Amino acid sequence: MQILRKILFLLSLEERKSAIFLSLMILLMSAIDVIGVASILPFMTVLVNPSLIETNLFLINLFQFFKGFGIENNQQFLFVLGVLVFIILVGSLIFKAITTYFQLRFIEMLQYSISKRLVENYLHQPYEWFLNNHSAELGKTILSEISHVCFKGIRPLIELIARSVLSIFLITLLFLADPKLAFTVSFLVGGIYFLIFFFSRKYLNRIGDENLKQNHLRFKSVADAFGASKEVKVGGLEKTFIKNFQDSFN
């Protein structure tokens, strides 16, 4: 929850509205995915045993409905069911692609927005503030750390929410079909994920801190190297090159 509050603190009002809209799209995408999954097994069952069309109350009513559109026999009805399942699956894939696009767009625009606000904040600092802060540290924060926060923090969080919602929907569907199997699967999968998280949390925190430190040293080393190169005296070969370069303009 502390990480979530920090992420929400980084978002502006408009970005929070976009996050809510994206969450609704993820919720709808998960529901469509479950409908697509749930539609395959009944269709395969009817395909293997067409006599269900005459005994299952839902299929009987659905058959009567399609009779108004010219469907007269079981073969035509099976064909219509196959088309419906295909449309549902393709529609779910299209909506998933649209949702993924909005996820990526939200992350990219969030990276731009946070970087822009941070640069504006830096530029409004007094001159003395820059004397006490290394330019490499500022550049690292703007160009690297914000990208890490967006693509290695916020994006996995969005994907975690999407996968969690889909898992809840699928487990609910499984509970309706077979409660014992659903309980066993959810217990085993949930327990495995909990153990992975429990044993890897400290390690991930440690390598995250180490990555932050090494990234700072990387930017600082490059900045210091180019800064020091300004003070190095030009050697004979460099002087010859500069002289020839200047003579070319004379």
Backbone hydrogen bonds, N-H to C=O, Kabsch-Sander energy under -0.5 kcal/mol:
donor,donor_aa,acceptor,acceptor_aa,energy
5,R,1,M,-2.3
6,K,2,Q,-1.9
7,I,3,I,-2.2
8,L,4,L,-2.5
9,F,5,R,-1.8
10,L,6,K,-1.1
10,L,7,I,-0.6
11,L,7,I,-0.8
11,L,8,L,-0.6
16,R,12,S,-2.1
17,K,13,L,-1.9
18,S,14,E,-2.2
19,A,15,E,-2.1
20,I,16,R,-2.1
21,F,17,K,-2.4
22,L,18,S,-2.5
23,S,19,A,-2.1
24,L,20,I,-2.1
25,M,21,F,-1.9
26,I,22,L,-2.3
27,L,23,S,-2.3
28,L,24,L,-2.5
29,M,25,M,-2.7
30,S,26,I,-2.4
31,A,27,L,-2.0
32,I,28,L,-2.4
33,D,29,M,-2.4
34,V,30,S,-2.2
35,I,31,A,-2.2
36,G,32,I,-2.4
37,V,33,D,-2.5
38,A,34,V,-3.1
39,S,35,I,-1.4
40,I,36,G,-0.7
40,I,37,V,-0.8
41,L,37,V,-0.9
43,F,39,S,-1.2
44,M,40,I,-2.5
45,T,41,L,-2.4
46,V,42,P,-2.5
47,L,43,F,-2.3
48,V,44,M,-2.1
49,N,45,T,-2.4
52,L,49,N,-1.9
53,I,50,P,-1.8
54,E,51,S,-1.4
55,T,51,S,-0.5
55,T,52,L,-0.7
56,N,52,L,-3.0
60,I,56,N,-2.4
61,N,57,L,-2.3
62,L,58,F,-2.3
63,F,59,L,-2.6
64,Q,60,I,-2.2
65,F,61,N,-1.9
66,F,62,L,-2.1
67,K,63,F,-1.2
68,G,64,Q,-0.6
68,G,65,F,-1.1
69,F,66,F,-1.6
70,G,67,K,-1.5
71,I,66,F,-1.7
72,E,70,G,-0.5
77,F,73,N,-1.9
78,L,74,N,-2.8
79,F,75,Q,-2.1
80,V,76,Q,-2.2
81,L,77,F,-2.4
82,G,78,L,-2.4
83,V,79,F,-2.1
84,L,80,V,-2.4
85,V,81,L,-2.5
86,F,82,G,-2.4
87,I,83,V,-2.6
88,I,84,L,-2.4
89,L,85,V,-2.4
90,V,86,F,-2.7
91,G,87,I,-2.8
92,S,88,I,-2.3
93,L,89,L,-2.0
94,I,90,V,-2.5
95,F,91,G,-2.5
96,K,92,S,-2.1
97,A,93,L,-2.2
98,I,94,I,-2.2
99,T,95,F,-2.5
100,T,96,K,-2.5
101,Y,97,A,-2.2
102,F,98,I,-2.2
103,Q,99,T,-2.1
104,L,100,T,-2.6
105,R,101,Y,-2.6
106,F,102,F,-2.3
107,I,103,Q,-2.1
108,E,104,L,-2.5
109,M,105,R,-2.6
110,L,106,F,-1.9
111,Q,107,I,-2.3
112,Y,108,E,-2.1
113,S,109,M,-2.6
114,I,110,L,-2.6
115,S,111,Q,-2.2
116,K,112,Y,-2.5
117,R,113,S,-2.4
118,L,114,I,-2.3
119,V,115,S,-2.6
120,E,116,K,-2.3
121,N,117,R,-2.0
122,Y,118,L,-2.3
123,L,119,V,-2.6
124,H,120,E,-1.0
125,Q,122,Y,-1.7
129,W,126,P,-1.0
130,F,126,P,-0.8
130,F,127,Y,-0.7
131,L,127,Y,-1.1
132,N,128,E,-0.9
133,N,130,F,-0.7
138,L,134,H,-1.6
139,G,135,S,-2.6
140,K,136,A,-2.6
141,T,137,E,-2.1
142,I,138,L,-2.1
143,L,139,G,-2.9
144,S,140,K,-2.1
145,E,140,K,-2.6
146,I,141,T,-1.4
148,H,144,S,-2.2
149,V,145,E,-2.5
150,C,146,I,-2.4
151,F,147,S,-2.9
152,K,148,H,-2.2
153,G,149,V,-0.6
154,I,149,V,-2.6
155,R,150,C,-2.4
157,L,153,G,-1.3
158,I,154,I,-2.4
159,E,155,R,-2.4
160,L,156,P,-2.5
161,I,157,L,-2.2
162,A,158,I,-2.5
163,R,159,E,-2.9
164,S,160,L,-2.4
165,V,161,I,-2.5
166,L,162,A,-2.2
167,S,163,R,-2.5
168,I,164,S,-2.5
169,F,165,V,-2.3
170,L,166,L,-2.5
171,I,167,S,-2.8
172,T,168,I,-2.3
173,L,169,F,-2.3
174,L,170,L,-2.5
175,F,171,I,-2.5
176,L,172,T,-1.9
177,A,173,L,-1.5
178,D,174,L,-3.8
182,A,178,D,-2.4
183,F,179,P,-2.5
184,T,180,K,-2.2
185,V,181,L,-2.7
186,S,182,A,-2.6
187,F,183,F,-2.2
188,L,184,T,-2.4
189,V,185,V,-2.8
190,G,186,S,-2.2
191,G,187,F,-2.2
192,I,188,L,-2.3
193,Y,189,V,-2.3
194,F,190,G,-2.1
195,L,191,G,-2.3
196,I,192,I,-2.4
197,F,193,Y,-2.4
198,F,194,F,-2.6
199,F,195,L,-2.3
200,S,196,I,-1.5
201,R,197,F,-1.3
204,L,200,S,-2.6
205,N,201,R,-2.2
206,R,202,K,-2.2
207,I,203,Y,-2.6
208,G,204,L,-1.8
209,D,205,N,-2.1
210,E,206,R,-2.3
211,N,207,I,-2.2
212,L,208,G,-2.0
213,K,209,D,-2.1
214,Q,210,E,-2.8
215,N,211,N,-2.3
216,H,212,L,-1.7
217,L,213,K,-2.1
218,R,214,Q,-2.2
219,F,215,N,-2.1
220,K,216,H,-2.5
221,S,217,L,-2.6
222,V,218,R,-1.9
223,A,219,F,-2.4
224,D,220,K,-2.8
225,A,221,S,-2.2
226,F,222,V,-2.1
227,G,223,A,-2.1
228,A,224,D,-2.7
229,S,225,A,-1.4
230,K,226,F,-0.6
230,K,227,G,-0.7
231,E,228,A,-1.5
232,V,228,A,-0.6
239,K,235,G,-2.3
240,T,236,G,-2.3
241,F,237,L,-2.1
242,I,238,E,-2.7
243,K,239,K,-2.7
244,N,240,T,-2.6
245,F,241,F,-2.3
246,Q,242,I,-2.5
247,D,243,K,-2.6
248,S,244,N,-1.3
249,F,246,Q,-1.2
250,N,247,D,-1.0
